[in-house]
């Protein structure tokens, strides 16, 4: 049995679907999950990653665990306790969803230091482990959904700076392989899309998926920071804007690991936009 934490998120939801479609026994868990959030035949249980004991009944009898790194509450995650509970429940394999920022922004509290501590706990757990380090998600474009629906407009900074954003479905595919197959223990996979894509190009791709033009409006760094400050801590805003506006060569590198694991090229942003066009209609 496979346990998927963060099962209502962009990667976790897709991973549950991949595992269920393959006929695997899956338990999906998150703090607010309901039966409506999972495919038929998938068990769902509510639990909180910041409370390791809440995971004990969820993990009982599991052979492998997909562990997302806590996202906004990562600094509250007691990873060692979670992994101790997992081991006592019989888990032998853990796949961690981490962040590219561990390598590219090691001094950042939000993108590097906390995620590194979580990775270190996984490495020292005594379990077979695999670490996934994706860059920016294609699904971050959902932040533009309302402005596209209401005004066919995308507003973003750094309109012509490209990053190889990755489709969450590809992350889920790699995670499923690492959970179910041998040969992935001790691997750190850096997951990207197949090519650099700019915010301006993303807006055009969404428009093409809708069959209508979507206008791109370039924000200044200050305008973007003001908007992000409404839902992000200041250090996260600063690091995020640095990645978007002045990415390092490593952050712009197209990685080989999606293709190496899945045997096919990663999906493009345009393909992601076509598949998810309904969110922008």
SULFENFEN-V244925 format. One record per residue. RES is the residue in one small letter. PSI is psi in whole degrees, -180 to 180 (NA if undefined). Layout:
[[RES | PSI] [RES | PSI]]
//
This chain:
[[x | 141] [x | 133] [x | 129] [x | 112] [x | 162] [x | 36] [x | -7] [x | 3] [x | 178] [x | -42] [x | -47] [x | -43] [x | -44] [x | -39] [x | -44] [x | -44] [x | -42] [x | -47] [x | -43] [x | -41] [x | -27] [x | 0] [x | 13] [x | 153] [x | 123] [x | 138] [x | 123] [x | 134] [x | 144] [x | 177] [x | -38] [x | 20] [x | 146] [x | 171] [x | -27] [x | -14] [x | -6] [x | 156] [x | 161] [x | 136] [x | -8] [x | 128] [x | 138] [x | 138] [x | 137] [x | 136] [x | 164] [x | 122] [x | -23] [x | -1] [x | 91] [x | -37] [x | -26] [x | -18] [x | -13] [x | -50] [x | -26] [x | -37] [x | -10] [x | 119] [x | 1] [x | 146] [x | -24] [x | 150] [x | 129] [x | 119] [x | 112] [x | 153] [x | 15] [x | -15] [x | -124] [x | -23] [x | 22] [x | -36] [x | -14] [x | -7] [x | 121] [x | 82] [x | -41] [x | -42] [x | -42] [x | -44] [x | -34] [x | -43] [x | -42] [x | -46] [x | -42] [x | -22] [x | -8] [x | 4] [x | 135] [x | -18] [x | 136] [x | 135] [x | 119] [x | 129] [x | 106] [x | -142] [x | 142] [x | -28] [x | -19] [x | -39] [x | -37] [x | -23] [x | 59] [x | -24] [x | -4] [x | 128] [x | -43] [x | -40] [x | -17] [x | -57] [x | -48] [x | -45] [x | -37] [x | -42] [x | -39] [x | -45] [x | -44] [x | -39] [x | -40] [x | -44] [x | -35] [x | 11] [x | -21] [x | -5] [x | 158] [x | 128] [x | 151] [x | 137] [x | 130] [x | 126] [x | 84] [x | 157] [x | -146] [x | 143] [x | 141] [x | -34] [x | -8] [x | -20] [x | -14] [x | -22] [x | -21] [x | 0] [x | -45] [x | -43] [x | -30] [x | -42] [x | -43] [x | -26] [x | 8] [x | 48] [x | 141] [x | 127] [x | 125] [x | 158] [x | 167] [x | 55] [x | -23] [x | 21] [x | 122] [x | 146] [x | 150] [x | 69] [x | 147] [x | 142] [x | 126] [x | -28] [x | -32] [x | -37] [x | -44] [x | -39] [x | -43] [x | -42] [x | -43] [x | -42] [x | -44] [x | -32] [x | -38] [x | -23] [x | 152] [x | 164] [x | 1] [x | -3] [x | 134] [x | 6] [x | 145] [x | 112] [x | 124] [x | 118] [x | 122] [x | 171] [x | -176] [x | -9] [x | 158] [x | 139] [x | 132] [x | 162] [x | -38] [x | -41] [x | -35] [x | -42] [x | -43] [x | -39] [x | -38] [x | -43] [x | -43] [x | -38] [x | -32] [x | -18] [x | 20] [x | 149] [x | 142] [x | 122] [x | 137] [x | 130] [x | 120] [x | 125] [x | 150] [x | 164] [x | -40] [x | -42] [x | -42] [x | -42] [x | -40] [x | -41] [x | -41] [x | -29] [x | -18] [x | -21] [x | 8] [x | 144] [x | 157] [x | -40] [x | -33] [x | -40] [x | -48] [x | -46] [x | -41] [x | -45] [x | -34] [x | -41] [x | -44] [x | -35] [x | -32] [x | 62] [x | 148] [x | 163] [x | -37] [x | -35] [x | -19] [x | -2] [x | 135] [x | 117] [x | 157] [x | -4] [x | -32] [x | -49] [x | -37] [x | -40] [x | -43] [x | -13] [x | 19] [x | 161] [x | 150] [x | 156] [x | 152] [x | 165] [x | -38] [x | -39] [x | -42] [x | -44] [x | -42] [x | -41] [x | -27] [x | 24] [x | -30] [x | -28] [x | -18] [x | 1] [x | NA]]
//
